[in-house]
């Protein structure tokens, strides 16, 4: 079908008619196409033209625009896009691309929850013996323990050897009971008095002493001796008379016994 522009039948219109035709056309044009026409007429393009010139330009441009709209509405040409068809089938997967470079290390993640206790491992080998440590302080004394039971009596020991014979025949003699001569008186020299108690033959004197009834006589000697007459062991005492000394009775004693 041949397209015939309405502008060809109205080329004799006056400027007023053209203006009315333009306003009618603008009223029915789609908003998108009208915006494209007006956008093409920039301010610099219209600055040097008269109103009649502008109208003429609009008439020519609207004619071309009207033709495109008519062709789109009637399916002519390829200036209008068609409606979207159905989704085609998916194409085959393409080949894997080359491995890209290693990306930067990401931030460390949060610690995970503690897992359950694992089973005990086998016992390790004994370690080497360490050096001797320093001695610790002395501990407090412990309590006394209980007495132990009495032990079994031991075997009797061997009897010891007999000792040497001890003293025997112990007695006390005086100068008044001398065995020989008996009743030996004390010898006197005026200011001194000497008495001797003699042991029996074979006995030894162990000690002796004196008995004096007058404090005017002082004992100056008391000692063991050997009788000059009999040769027996004896005890002799010597007294000294003081200025107050008078008559007195003196007895000499000798302790005698058989010895080893």
C-alpha positions as CSV (number, residue, x, y, z in Angstrom):
1,X,0.0,0.0,0.0
2,X,1.5,3.4,-0.9
3,X,1.7,6.0,1.8
4,X,0.4,9.4,1.0
5,X,1.4,12.3,3.3
6,X,-1.4,14.6,4.3
7,X,1.0,17.5,3.8
8,X,1.0,16.9,0.0
9,X,-2.8,17.7,-0.1
10,X,-2.5,20.7,2.0
11,X,0.5,22.5,0.7
12,X,-1.6,25.6,0.0
13,X,-2.6,26.1,3.6
14,X,-1.9,29.4,5.1
15,X,0.3,29.9,8.1
16,X,-2.8,29.9,10.2
17,X,-4.0,26.6,8.7
18,X,-0.6,25.2,9.2
19,X,-0.6,26.2,12.8
20,X,-4.0,24.5,13.3
21,X,-2.8,21.4,11.5
22,X,0.3,21.3,13.7
23,X,-1.7,21.6,16.9
24,X,-4.0,18.8,15.8
25,X,-1.1,16.6,15.0
26,X,0.7,17.3,18.3
27,X,-2.5,16.4,20.2
28,X,-2.5,12.9,18.7
29,X,1.2,12.1,18.6
30,X,2.6,9.7,21.2
31,X,4.4,11.6,24.1
32,X,7.7,10.0,23.3
33,X,7.7,11.1,19.6
34,X,6.6,14.6,20.5
35,X,9.4,14.9,23.0
36,X,11.9,13.8,20.4
37,X,10.7,16.5,17.9
38,X,10.8,19.3,20.5
39,X,14.2,18.2,21.8
40,X,15.6,18.4,18.3
41,X,14.6,22.1,18.1
42,X,17.1,23.6,20.4
43,X,17.1,27.3,21.4
44,X,20.1,28.1,19.2
45,X,18.4,26.6,16.2
46,X,15.3,28.8,16.6
47,X,17.1,32.0,17.6
48,X,17.6,33.3,14.0
49,X,14.3,32.3,12.4
50,X,10.9,33.9,12.0
51,X,7.7,32.4,13.0
52,X,6.8,31.5,9.4
53,X,10.2,29.8,9.0
54,X,9.7,27.8,12.2
55,X,6.2,26.7,11.0
56,X,7.6,25.5,7.7
57,X,10.3,23.5,9.4
58,X,7.7,21.9,11.7
59,X,5.5,21.0,8.8
60,X,8.3,19.1,7.0
61,X,9.5,17.4,10.2
62,X,6.0,16.4,11.2
63,X,5.3,14.9,7.8
64,X,8.3,12.6,8.1
65,X,7.3,11.8,11.7
66,X,3.8,11.0,10.7
67,X,5.0,8.7,8.0
68,X,7.1,6.7,10.4
69,X,4.1,6.4,12.8
70,X,1.8,5.3,10.0
71,X,4.4,2.7,8.9
72,X,4.8,1.4,12.4
73,X,1.0,1.1,12.9
74,X,0.6,-0.8,9.6
75,X,3.6,-3.1,9.8
76,X,5.8,-1.5,7.1
77,X,9.5,-1.1,7.2
78,X,11.8,-2.0,10.0
79,X,11.8,1.3,11.9
80,X,9.5,0.1,14.7
81,X,10.5,-2.6,17.1
82,X,8.3,-5.7,17.2
83,X,6.7,-7.2,20.3
84,X,8.8,-9.3,22.5
85,X,8.7,-13.0,21.5
86,X,8.7,-16.0,23.8
87,X,11.8,-17.0,25.7
88,X,14.1,-19.1,23.5
89,X,15.7,-22.4,24.7
90,X,18.8,-22.2,26.9
91,X,22.0,-22.4,25.0
92,X,24.7,-25.0,25.7
93,X,27.1,-24.3,28.6
94,X,30.3,-22.6,27.5
95,X,33.7,-24.0,28.2
96,X,35.2,-23.2,31.6
97,X,37.3,-20.1,31.6
98,X,40.9,-20.0,32.8
99,X,41.5,-20.0,36.5
100,X,41.8,-16.4,37.8
101,X,44.6,-15.2,40.0
102,X,44.6,-15.9,43.7
103,X,42.4,-13.5,45.5
104,X,43.6,-11.7,48.7
105,X,43.4,-13.5,52.0
106,X,40.1,-12.9,53.7
107,X,39.7,-11.8,57.3
108,X,40.1,-14.4,60.0
109,X,36.8,-16.0,61.0
110,X,35.4,-16.1,64.5
111,X,36.7,-19.0,66.7
112,X,34.5,-22.0,66.6
113,X,32.9,-23.6,69.6
114,X,35.1,-25.9,71.7
115,X,34.8,-29.5,70.6
116,X,34.1,-32.5,72.9
117,X,36.9,-33.9,75.0
118,X,38.9,-36.5,73.0
119,X,39.9,-39.9,74.4
120,X,43.0,-40.1,76.7
121,X,46.2,-40.8,74.8
122,X,48.6,-43.6,75.8
123,X,50.9,-43.0,78.8
124,X,54.2,-41.5,77.8
125,X,57.6,-43.0,78.7
126,X,59.1,-42.1,82.1
127,X,61.3,-39.1,82.0
128,X,64.9,-39.0,83.2
129,X,65.4,-38.7,87.0
130,X,65.9,-35.0,88.0
131,X,68.7,-33.8,90.2
132,X,68.4,-34.1,94.0
133,X,66.5,-31.1,95.4
134,X,67.7,-29.2,98.5
135,X,67.0,-30.7,101.9
136,X,63.7,-29.4,103.4
137,X,63.4,-28.0,106.9
138,X,63.3,-30.4,109.8
139,X,59.8,-31.5,110.7
140,X,58.3,-31.3,114.2
141,X,59.1,-34.1,116.6
142,X,56.5,-36.8,116.5
143,X,54.6,-38.1,119.5
144,X,56.2,-40.8,121.6
145,X,55.1,-44.2,120.5
146,X,53.5,-46.8,122.8
147,X,55.8,-49.0,124.9
148,X,56.6,-52.2,123.2
149,X,56.0,-55.6,124.6
150,X,58.6,-57.1,127.0
151,X,61.1,-59.2,125.2
152,X,61.8,-62.8,125.9
153,X,64.3,-63.3,128.9
154,X,67.8,-64.0,127.7
155,X,69.9,-67.0,128.6
156,X,71.6,-66.8,132.0
157,X,75.2,-65.8,131.7
158,X,78.2,-67.8,132.9
159,X,78.9,-67.5,136.6
160,X,81.8,-65.2,137.4
161,X,85.0,-66.2,139.1
162,X,85.0,-66.2,142.9
163,X,86.4,-63.0,144.3
164,X,89.3,-62.8,146.7
165,X,88.4,-63.4,150.4
166,X,87.0,-60.3,152.1
167,X,87.4,-59.0,155.6
168,X,86.9,-61.4,158.5
169,X,87.3,-61.4,162.2
170,X,86.2,-57.8,162.5
171,X,86.5,-56.3,166.0
172,X,87.2,-53.2,168.1
173,X,90.1,-53.1,170.6
174,X,91.1,-50.5,173.1
175,X,94.2,-49.8,175.1
176,X,92.3,-51.3,178.0
177,X,91.6,-54.5,176.2
178,X,94.8,-55.0,174.4
179,X,95.6,-58.7,173.9
180,X,99.2,-58.4,174.9
181,X,100.0,-56.7,177.1
182,X,96.5,-56.1,178.3
183,X,95.3,-52.9,180.0
184,X,98.2,-51.0,178.6
185,X,98.1,-47.6,180.4
186,X,98.5,-44.3,178.6
187,X,102.0,-42.8,178.7
188,X,102.2,-39.3,180.2
189,X,104.9,-36.7,180.2
190,X,103.2,-34.0,182.2
191,X,101.8,-31.9,179.3
192,X,101.1,-34.7,176.8
193,X,99.3,-38.0,177.0
194,X,99.7,-40.9,174.5
195,X,97.5,-44.0,174.2
196,X,97.7,-47.0,171.8
197,X,95.1,-49.7,171.0
198,X,96.7,-52.9,169.5
199,X,95.1,-55.5,167.2
200,X,95.4,-59.2,167.6
201,X,98.2,-60.9,165.7
202,X,97.5,-61.3,162.0
203,X,94.8,-58.6,161.9
204,X,95.2,-55.2,160.4
205,X,93.9,-51.9,161.8
206,X,91.2,-50.4,159.7
207,X,90.6,-47.2,161.7
208,X,90.6,-45.8,165.2
209,X,89.7,-43.0,167.5
210,X,89.8,-41.6,171.1
211,X,87.5,-40.9,174.0
212,X,88.4,-38.0,176.4
213,X,86.4,-37.0,179.4
214,X,88.2,-33.6,180.1
215,X,87.9,-30.7,177.7
216,X,91.2,-29.4,179.1
217,X,93.0,-32.0,177.0
218,X,93.0,-31.5,173.2
219,X,93.5,-34.3,170.7
220,X,96.5,-33.4,168.5
221,X,97.2,-36.7,166.8
222,X,95.1,-39.8,165.8
223,X,96.8,-42.3,163.4
224,X,97.6,-46.0,162.6
225,X,100.8,-47.4,163.8
226,X,102.7,-50.6,164.5
227,X,103.2,-51.5,168.1
228,X,106.9,-51.3,169.0
229,X,106.6,-54.2,171.6
230,X,104.5,-56.8,169.8
231,X,104.9,-55.6,166.1
232,X,101.1,-55.8,165.7
233,X,99.0,-53.3,163.8
234,X,97.7,-50.6,166.2
235,X,96.1,-47.1,166.5
236,X,97.8,-44.3,168.5
237,X,96.3,-41.0,169.8
238,X,98.1,-38.0,171.4
239,X,96.5,-35.4,173.6
240,X,97.9,-32.0,174.9
241,X,97.0,-30.6,178.3
242,X,95.7,-27.0,178.3
243,X,96.1,-24.7,181.3
244,X,92.7,-25.7,182.6
245,X,93.4,-29.3,182.2
246,X,93.2,-31.6,185.2
247,X,92.8,-35.3,185.8
248,X,91.2,-37.2,182.8
249,X,90.4,-40.6,181.6
250,X,91.4,-41.4,178.0
251,X,90.6,-44.5,175.9
252,X,92.1,-45.3,172.5
253,X,90.2,-47.4,170.0
254,X,91.4,-49.6,167.1
255,X,89.1,-51.3,164.5
256,X,90.8,-54.5,163.4
257,X,90.1,-57.4,161.0
258,X,91.8,-60.1,158.9
259,X,92.4,-58.9,155.3
260,X,93.9,-60.2,152.1
